[in-house]
Every structure is written in structure tokens, then in C-alpha cells.
């Protein structure tokens, strides 16, 4: 009988325990984008929301880079797999 895998914790994910998850950052960025698109904010608040959204998206990019490094580490050398940038894969379709 197989032993169930342990839950994935923030310690094993390579990020600080109090750092927000990718999904949380992305949801926050989407919420801010919707708020900005609504036009309901005065200019100063809109600029603050924009800056916060950029910060959230940078956090998303950082998490994605971390996950890419972890995924690359899981692939043994010479196993026939090849990692390509997403842009290259999209051009082929």
C-alpha cells in the first residue's frame, strides 16, 4: 500500500511562510484591475491601486520563476525532455 505524500508547505515551496501564494497575488491583481477599469477611483487612489497591482504582478512573476526552477530540478538530465520558453511554444501552434 502506498503512503500518501505529505502536504506541500510553504517551507518546501521555497518561499517565506508569510509570503502570499501565486493564486492570492493573481486574485489581488485582478481585483485591482477591475477597480481601475470601473473608473470609480479618484486619480490619486487610482495611481496607488495601479502601483499595488504592479507589485502584485511582480510577485506573481517571482513565484513563477521559483516554480520553473523547481520543475527543472525535477527533470533528470538526458531524459528526453526539453524546456522551452512559453513564447517559443506558443509560436509553434
C-alpha positions, -999 to +999 in steps of 0.1 A: +000+000+000+013+034-009+020+060+017+002+093+010+025+122+001+030+148+027+012+181+022+031+208+004+041+235+028+054+270+021+087+258+035+091+232+007+079+257-019+110+279-014+091+310-002+087+326+032+058+312+053+041+346+054+046+353+016+013+352-003+007+324-028+007+329-065-031+325-067-036+351-039-014+376-057-031+370-090-066+374-075-055+407-058-041+420-091-073+410-109-094+428-082-073+459-086-075+458-124-113+456-122-114+485-097-093+506-121-114+497-151-145+507-132-133+543-132-147+548-097-114+559-081-101+594-079-068+599-097-046+597-066-062+565-054-061+550-090-024+556-091-020+539-057-041+509-069-020+507-101+012+507-082-001+480-059-013+459-089+022+462-105+037+450-072+013+420-071+022+411-107+059+412-099+052+388-071+034+365-095+064+366-118+088+358-090+066+328-079+065+315-115+104+318-117+106+298-085+083+271-098+102+269-131+134+263-112+118+236-091+103+219-122+137+220-139+153+204-109+128+175-111+138+166-146+169+144-148+195+152-174+192+133-207+157+120-202+144+134-235+126+164-221+134+198-232+123+230-215+114+259-238+103+294-231+065+298-233+068+322-262+085+296-283+059+270-276+031+294-285+047+303-318+046+266-329+008+264-325 
